[in-house]
């Protein structure tokens, strides 16, 4: 029989006993949830509302609105927020001592915890403020010459495309954007689109691990293997991937990876990481200047001037909560919530299109993109928000559009069903 002492010992054994601060209610909720789950499969637990109601207790969220834009920023569990606020207050008492000398050194524990979860050496893990910062370190940090080619997709995150376009203007590199169908016919098809764009002048490929548009998971490992054989660097934008679905660094084989932690890890706003393989650190410049003695030091990417230690120190508590749920249970629940609304709407009308792989596909997660023929997606999104207080994300792309729907572990079945109910009304009666 699992005891609370045994549960806490297990979390400590996972390397999360030091700075991962829990309030009593958070521990109790995770303990009760794990008692409910027992030894059942992740898929079985995904449908057990008694389990997920315990997880939902860890959040203080505004239930007068239904937040289905967790792909932007997710709320953090209350105990994680309280830990950050505690450190902010402590900082403010005497910042030069409390923040710089007491709190800031604890970043090394955070580095260790994140490296263990990602599956890399701590000396390859830089703590950043978000995926954009991590990705722009990669984009601007590599030396490129006029005429060097960079291959990306037109489904890359807009800010990353803008960063490459600035390098085109400033450094006269050549930027090539590939397109692929949604949903794609196969993972091999995606690889082939990248391969077809590569020439002898290609120096870099940059791609999302999972797109922010339709939630398609891309075949990173296959693209990395192809590129490495040709001396091409691959930069991976993992903004929506880390702590969303299970994977390790070795599963990708990449040398560069950037992500945000305030999405699926549920860490405080303003947290992310950058992975740079040790042998690649010398050739990747930081965004802000670092001493030459730091050429081979992952911490050179953290040279951003004075910044709060409280935000990044709370990452360990968020990571402990994530591990308390379990990555397999988490993705099973997220796919269950996605399929619950998506399959219902698809069964309702042939006018409904979901451009995200569903059912048993391993190539998608919580994110789903839906459109309804005859209903302008922007007006539909506004109607859901203004009339029914359902937060959603309109997606406009040159090749497709729709509403991006992203629940998270605190999302209730009732909230998913209300969204589906209102969509059914819009399909049958319109939104006038």
MIFI-685731 format. One line per field, with one value per residue (C-alpha): residue number from 1; x, y, z. Coordinates in nm, 2 decimals. Example, Ala and Ser with C-alpha at 12.3 -4.5 7.8 and 13.67 -1.06 7.14 Angstrom:
// residues 2
nr	1  2
east	1.23  1.37
north	-0.45  -0.11
up	0.78  0.71
//
This chain:
// residues 432
nr	1  2  3  4  5  6  7  8  9  10  11  12  13  14  15  16  17  18  19  20  21  22  23  24  25  26  27  28  29  30  31  32  33  34  35  36  37  38  39  40  41  42  43  44  45  46  47  48  49  50  51  52  53  54  55  56  57  58  59  60  61  62  63  64  65  66  67  68  69  70  71  72  73  74  75  76  77  78  79  80  81  82  83  84  85  86  87  88  89  90  91  92  93  94  95  96  97  98  99  100  101  102  103  104  105  106  107  108  109  110  111  112  113  114  115  116  117  118  119  120  121  122  123  124  125  126  127  128  129  130  131  132  133  134  135  136  137  138  139  140  141  142  143  144  145  146  147  148  149  150  151  152  153  154  155  156  157  158  159  160  161  162  163  164  165  166  167  168  169  170  171  172  173  174  175  176  177  178  179  180  181  182  183  184  185  186  187  188  189  190  191  192  193  194  195  196  197  198  199  200  201  202  203  204  205  206  207  208  209  210  211  212  213  214  215  216  217  218  219  220  221  222  223  224  225  226  227  228  229  230  231  232  233  234  235  236  237  238  239  240  241  242  243  244  245  246  247  248  249  250  251  252  253  254  255  256  257  258  259  260  261  262  263  264  265  266  267  268  269  270  271  272  273  274  275  276  277  278  279  280  281  282  283  284  285  286  287  288  289  290  291  292  293  294  295  296  297  298  299  300  301  302  303  304  305  306  307  308  309  310  311  312  313  314  315  316  317  318  319  320  321  322  323  324  325  326  327  328  329  330  331  332  333  334  335  336  337  338  339  340  341  342  343  344  345  346  347  348  349  350  351  352  353  354  355  356  357  358  359  360  361  362  363  364  365  366  367  368  369  370  371  372  373  374  375  376  377  378  379  380  381  382  383  384  385  386  387  388  389  390  391  392  393  394  395  396  397  398  399  400  401  402  403  404  405  406  407  408  409  410  411  412  413  414  415  416  417  418  419  420  421  422  423  424  425  426  427  428  429  430  431  432
east	0.00  0.13  0.18  0.23  0.58  0.65  0.51  0.73  1.03  0.97  0.96  1.28  1.44  1.35  1.58  1.31  1.34  1.56  1.39  1.06  0.84  0.49  0.21  0.03  -0.28  -0.07  0.10  -0.24  -0.39  -0.11  -0.11  -0.49  -0.46  -0.19  -0.39  -0.68  -0.47  -0.30  -0.13  -0.38  -0.27  -0.24  -0.52  -0.75  -0.66  -0.72  -1.10  -1.11  -1.26  -1.20  -0.82  -0.82  -1.05  -0.76  -0.51  -0.75  -0.75  -0.39  -0.50  -0.67  -0.81  -1.10  -1.38  -1.61  -1.42  -1.32  -0.96  -0.88  -0.57  -0.32  -0.09  -0.01  0.05  -0.09  -0.16  0.09  -0.03  -0.10  0.19  0.44  0.31  0.33  0.69  0.78  0.60  0.78  1.11  1.02  0.93  1.25  1.44  1.29  1.40  1.77  1.81  2.19  2.22  1.90  1.87  2.23  2.39  2.11  1.86  2.06  2.30  2.00  1.97  2.23  1.97  1.71  1.97  2.03  1.65  1.58  1.88  1.77  1.42  1.54  1.82  2.13  2.43  2.36  2.65  2.44  2.13  2.09  1.80  1.63  1.31  1.11  1.14  1.18  1.49  1.63  1.55  1.69  2.02  2.03  1.92  2.15  2.43  2.56  2.81  2.67  2.80  2.62  2.46  2.44  2.10  1.87  1.57  1.26  0.89  0.62  0.46  0.74  0.65  0.61  0.87  1.13  1.05  1.08  1.42  1.55  1.42  1.62  1.93  1.84  1.83  2.14  2.37  2.23  2.17  1.92  1.60  1.40  1.05  0.90  0.53  0.35  -0.01  -0.21  -0.26  0.04  -0.01  0.29  0.60  0.82  0.63  0.74  1.11  1.09  0.98  1.28  1.52  1.39  1.49  1.84  2.13  2.51  2.48  2.24  2.40  2.10  1.76  1.52  1.20  0.94  0.92  0.54  0.37  0.19  -0.07  -0.22  -0.02  0.15  0.46  0.74  0.99  1.29  1.52  1.49  1.56  1.86  2.01  1.97  2.12  2.41  2.54  2.56  2.72  2.40  2.31  1.95  1.79  1.47  1.20  1.04  0.82  0.51  0.68  0.87  0.64  0.36  0.44  0.72  1.06  1.43  1.71  1.85  1.52  1.58  1.96  1.97  2.25  2.03  1.69  1.49  1.16  0.93  0.83  0.52  0.32  0.31  0.55  0.32  0.62  0.59  0.57  0.91  1.09  1.24  1.56  1.82  2.00  2.33  2.54  2.88  3.09  2.87  2.89  3.21  3.06  2.72  2.74  2.52  2.27  2.44  2.82  3.00  3.37  3.60  3.66  3.30  3.33  3.27  3.03  2.66  2.60  2.71  2.36  2.23  2.42  2.12  2.19  1.99  1.69  1.47  1.58  1.24  1.09  1.35  1.39  1.02  1.08  1.18  0.84  0.66  0.88  0.80  0.43  0.47  0.65  0.39  0.13  0.36  0.43  0.24  -0.07  -0.05  -0.04  -0.31  -0.54  -0.46  -0.53  -0.85  -0.97  -0.88  -1.06  -1.36  -1.45  -1.30  -1.47  -1.80  -1.79  -1.67  -1.96  -2.20  -2.14  -1.92  -1.86  -1.63  -1.26  -0.99  -0.65  -0.48  -0.41  -0.65  -0.73  -0.42  -0.17  0.16  0.21  -0.01  -0.11  -0.34  -0.35  -0.63  -0.72  -1.08  -1.28  -1.64  -1.72  -1.95  -1.85  -1.57  -1.32  -1.25  -1.62  -1.67  -1.39  -1.52  -1.87  -1.74  -1.55  -1.80  -2.12  -1.99  -1.66  -1.47  -1.11  -0.97  -0.70  -0.79  -0.52  -0.47  -0.22  -0.18  -0.28  -0.54  -0.72  -0.93  -0.96  -0.68  -0.81  -0.57  -0.69  -0.46  -0.46  -0.68  -0.95  -1.27  -1.49  -1.77  -1.57  -1.48  -1.85  -1.97  -1.73  -1.86  -2.22  -2.17  -1.99  -2.29  -2.52  -2.30  -2.30  -2.67  -2.80  -2.52  -2.37  -2.59
north	0.00  0.35  0.58  0.95  0.90  0.65  0.89  1.18  0.95  0.86  1.22  1.28  0.99  1.15  1.44  1.68  1.71  2.02  2.34  2.18  2.35  2.21  2.34  2.07  2.08  2.02  1.72  1.58  1.63  1.45  1.17  1.11  1.12  0.86  0.64  0.66  0.58  0.28  0.06  0.13  0.23  0.59  0.55  0.42  0.70  0.96  0.90  0.89  1.22  1.13  1.14  1.46  1.64  1.60  1.75  2.04  2.13  2.24  2.54  2.86  2.96  3.18  2.93  3.20  3.17  2.85  2.88  2.68  2.88  2.70  2.68  3.05  3.06  2.82  2.91  2.76  2.55  2.76  2.62  2.70  3.06  3.09  2.97  3.23  3.51  3.40  3.44  3.77  3.90  3.76  3.93  4.26  4.27  4.30  4.23  4.25  3.98  3.78  3.76  3.76  3.56  3.34  3.27  3.30  3.02  2.78  2.80  2.52  2.29  2.39  2.32  1.97  1.90  2.01  1.83  1.51  1.55  1.64  1.37  1.58  1.69  1.99  2.16  2.16  2.32  2.70  2.86  3.13  3.34  3.17  2.99  3.30  3.40  3.05  3.02  3.37  3.27  2.99  3.19  3.49  3.29  3.09  3.25  3.26  3.42  3.60  3.34  3.07  2.90  2.83  2.60  2.65  2.57  2.82  2.67  2.78  3.02  3.37  3.53  3.28  3.35  3.73  3.66  3.48  3.75  4.00  3.79  3.80  4.18  4.22  3.93  3.86  3.49  3.30  3.19  2.91  2.82  2.48  2.40  2.07  1.96  1.95  1.69  1.54  1.20  1.06  1.16  1.05  1.31  1.59  1.47  1.46  1.83  1.93  1.71  1.86  2.21  2.13  2.22  2.23  2.58  2.48  2.54  2.53  2.38  2.52  2.35  2.32  2.00  2.05  2.33  2.60  2.60  2.25  2.06  1.84  1.67  1.67  1.39  1.57  1.26  1.17  1.53  1.56  1.23  1.35  1.69  1.58  1.35  1.67  1.90  2.09  2.23  2.17  2.41  2.27  2.50  2.30  2.58  2.35  2.01  1.99  1.84  1.81  1.46  1.22  1.23  1.27  1.45  1.13  1.06  1.36  1.35  1.73  1.96  2.27  2.29  2.58  2.57  2.77  2.63  2.84  2.63  2.26  2.24  2.49  2.69  3.06  3.31  3.40  3.06  2.85  2.66  2.63  2.30  2.33  2.02  2.07  2.05  2.30  2.58  2.74  2.81  2.95  3.31  3.44  3.72  3.94  3.96  3.71  3.69  3.48  3.26  3.15  3.02  2.67  2.75  2.70  2.99  3.24  3.22  3.34  3.67  3.90  4.14  4.17  3.95  3.79  3.46  3.38  3.29  3.04  2.88  2.79  2.57  2.29  2.29  2.29  2.00  1.81  1.85  1.73  1.42  1.37  1.33  1.14  1.22  0.92  1.00  1.37  1.32  1.05  1.29  1.58  1.35  1.23  1.59  1.68  1.37  1.43  1.76  1.69  1.35  1.48  1.78  1.56  1.33  1.62  1.76  1.70  2.08  2.03  1.99  1.91  1.95  1.76  1.39  1.22  0.88  0.67  0.89  0.96  1.27  1.52  1.61  1.86  2.11  2.08  2.31  2.31  2.50  2.49  2.54  2.85  3.00  3.26  3.14  3.49  3.57  3.22  3.28  3.62  3.47  3.20  3.46  3.74  3.54  3.23  3.34  3.06  3.16  3.03  3.12  3.21  3.09  3.26  3.09  3.14  2.77  2.71  2.87  2.78  2.79  2.65  2.47  2.38  2.24  2.15  1.92  2.16  2.17  1.99  1.76  2.01  2.29  2.07  1.98  2.34  2.43  2.14  2.23  2.59  2.47  2.24  2.54  2.74  2.46  2.41  2.76  3.00  3.28  3.57
up	0.00  -0.09  0.21  0.21  0.34  0.06  -0.20  -0.08  -0.06  -0.43  -0.53  -0.33  -0.51  -0.84  -0.74  -0.64  -0.27  -0.24  -0.38  -0.49  -0.23  -0.18  0.04  0.23  0.00  -0.31  -0.16  -0.04  -0.39  -0.56  -0.30  -0.33  -0.71  -0.71  -0.48  -0.72  -1.02  -0.86  -1.12  -1.40  -1.75  -1.85  -2.09  -1.82  -1.58  -1.86  -1.83  -1.45  -1.33  -0.97  -1.05  -1.25  -1.00  -0.75  -1.00  -1.07  -0.70  -0.73  -0.94  -0.85  -1.19  -1.31  -1.38  -1.50  -1.83  -2.01  -2.10  -2.42  -2.50  -2.28  -2.58  -2.52  -2.14  -1.88  -1.52  -1.28  -0.98  -0.68  -0.47  -0.75  -0.76  -0.39  -0.38  -0.64  -0.45  -0.13  -0.30  -0.44  -0.10  0.04  -0.24  -0.17  0.19  0.08  -0.29  -0.32  -0.05  -0.07  -0.44  -0.56  -0.28  -0.15  -0.43  -0.75  -0.68  -0.65  -1.03  -1.03  -0.87  -1.13  -1.40  -1.26  -1.24  -1.59  -1.74  -1.57  -1.72  -2.07  -2.06  -2.10  -1.90  -1.67  -1.84  -2.16  -2.00  -1.99  -1.81  -2.02  -2.00  -2.29  -2.61  -2.82  -2.62  -2.65  -3.02  -3.11  -2.93  -3.18  -3.48  -3.42  -3.26  -3.56  -3.79  -4.15  -4.46  -4.74  -4.97  -4.70  -4.71  -4.42  -4.46  -4.25  -4.29  -4.33  -4.03  -3.80  -3.53  -3.67  -3.44  -3.55  -3.92  -3.84  -3.68  -3.99  -4.21  -4.01  -4.08  -4.45  -4.44  -4.22  -4.33  -4.68  -4.61  -4.82  -4.65  -4.80  -4.66  -4.73  -4.71  -4.62  -4.62  -4.29  -4.17  -4.36  -4.53  -4.34  -4.14  -4.44  -4.65  -4.42  -4.42  -4.80  -4.82  -4.62  -4.82  -5.14  -5.03  -4.93  -5.16  -5.13  -4.98  -4.70  -4.36  -4.12  -4.09  -3.82  -3.74  -3.46  -3.27  -3.27  -3.46  -3.27  -3.55  -3.58  -3.32  -3.57  -3.42  -3.67  -3.74  -3.58  -3.55  -3.91  -4.02  -3.78  -3.91  -4.27  -4.20  -3.98  -4.26  -4.48  -4.22  -4.17  -3.83  -3.70  -3.46  -3.29  -3.16  -2.88  -2.74  -2.72  -2.67  -2.34  -2.06  -2.32  -2.43  -2.32  -2.50  -2.41  -2.58  -2.72  -2.90  -3.11  -3.16  -3.19  -3.09  -3.02  -2.86  -2.71  -2.52  -2.29  -1.95  -1.88  -2.12  -2.06  -1.76  -1.58  -1.45  -1.38  -1.67  -1.79  -1.78  -2.05  -2.13  -2.41  -2.47  -2.65  -2.69  -2.52  -2.83  -3.00  -2.74  -2.86  -3.20  -3.08  -2.97  -2.68  -2.74  -2.48  -2.45  -2.24  -2.15  -2.37  -2.07  -2.10  -2.46  -2.35  -2.05  -2.10  -1.85  -2.11  -2.25  -1.91  -1.93  -1.94  -1.66  -1.34  -1.34  -1.07  -0.93  -0.79  -1.14  -1.24  -0.89  -0.90  -1.20  -0.97  -0.79  -1.13  -1.24  -0.92  -0.99  -1.35  -1.23  -0.96  -1.24  -1.48  -1.84  -1.97  -1.78  -1.88  -2.25  -2.23  -2.06  -2.30  -2.60  -2.43  -2.39  -2.75  -2.89  -2.68  -2.85  -3.19  -3.25  -3.14  -3.38  -3.67  -3.61  -3.61  -3.96  -4.27  -4.26  -3.97  -4.04  -3.78  -3.92  -3.64  -3.63  -3.39  -3.23  -3.17  -3.36  -3.18  -3.39  -3.19  -2.84  -2.67  -2.96  -3.21  -3.50  -3.61  -3.88  -4.00  -4.36  -4.40  -4.06  -4.07  -3.81  -3.68  -3.62  -3.47  -3.23  -3.13  -3.08  -2.85  -2.65  -2.63  -2.59  -2.40  -2.24  -2.41  -2.47  -2.80  -3.06  -3.42  -3.65  -3.99  -4.23  -4.60  -4.66  -4.38  -4.09  -3.79  -3.42  -3.21  -2.90  -2.62  -2.29  -2.00  -1.70  -1.50  -1.77  -1.67  -1.87  -1.82  -1.98  -2.28  -2.32  -2.30  -2.58  -2.79  -2.71  -2.83  -3.14  -3.22  -3.18  -3.42  -3.67  -3.67  -3.61  -3.70  -3.49  -3.59
//
